Amino acid sequence: MHTAVSASSTVGFGKELGAITACILGGASLQGGRGTAWGALLGVIFVAILQNMLLIKQVRPEWQGIILGLVLVLAVAIDSILNRRSNR
């Protein structure tokens, strides 16, 4: 007997912010040319821990997105400052 298996086109929908944040936190640069797989893995672990902590603290889902966005903005700002200093 053969069972048909299908995939949904909405799997992973809304996970883009977490993925980008994880990569930037892991050391990838939005300007390109930098980053490692290990750094990305560490970024993913950090984002997963952050999201888990927010769930445990029962933070509302919309605030979880805002907090993750703020972490992303902070990481991009730090990356930008470090890139400016290294290019001088």
C-alpha positions in Angstrom: 0.0 0.0 0.0 1.4 3.4 -1.0 0.4 6.6 0.8 0.6 9.9 -0.9 2.7 12.6 0.8 2.4 16.3 0.1 4.0 19.5 1.2 2.5 22.8 2.1 3.6 26.0 0.5 3.2 27.8 3.8 5.8 25.9 5.8 8.3 28.3 7.2 6.1 31.3 6.4 7.0 34.2 8.8 10.4 32.7 9.8 12.4 35.1 7.6 13.1 37.6 10.4 14.5 34.9 12.6 16.7 33.5 9.9 18.2 36.9 8.9 18.7 37.8 12.6 20.4 34.5 13.2 22.8 34.9 10.3 23.7 38.5 11.3 24.2 37.6 14.9 26.4 34.7 13.7 28.8 37.1 12.0 27.5 37.4 8.5 27.6 40.9 7.0 24.8 42.5 5.0 27.6 43.9 2.9 28.6 40.4 1.9 31.9 38.5 2.0 31.9 37.4 5.6 30.4 34.7 7.8 30.9 31.1 8.6 28.6 28.1 9.0 29.6 27.8 12.7 28.7 31.5 13.2 25.3 31.0 11.6 24.7 27.9 13.8 25.6 30.0 16.9 23.2 32.7 15.7 20.4 30.1 15.3 21.0 28.8 18.8 20.9 32.3 20.2 17.6 33.2 18.4 16.1 29.8 19.5 17.0 30.5 23.1 15.6 34.0 22.9 12.4 32.8 21.4 12.1 30.1 23.9 12.6 32.5 26.8 10.0 34.8 25.4 7.5 31.9 25.2 8.3 30.8 28.7 7.7 34.4 29.9 4.4 34.3 28.0 5.3 37.4 25.9 2.6 38.1 23.3 3.5 36.9 19.8 3.4 40.5 18.3 5.9 41.6 21.0 8.1 38.6 20.2 8.4 39.9 16.7 9.2 43.4 17.8 11.9 42.2 20.2 13.4 40.0 17.5 13.3 43.0 15.1 15.1 45.2 17.7 17.8 42.5 18.1 18.2 42.5 14.3 18.5 46.3 14.2 21.0 46.3 17.0 23.1 43.6 15.3 23.1 45.5 12.0 24.0 48.7 13.7 27.0 47.0 15.4 28.0 45.4 12.1 27.9 48.7 10.4 30.0 50.5 13.1 32.6 47.7 13.0 32.7 47.8 9.2 33.2 51.6 9.2 36.1 51.3 11.7 37.8 48.5 9.8 37.6 50.4 6.5 39.4 53.5 7.8 
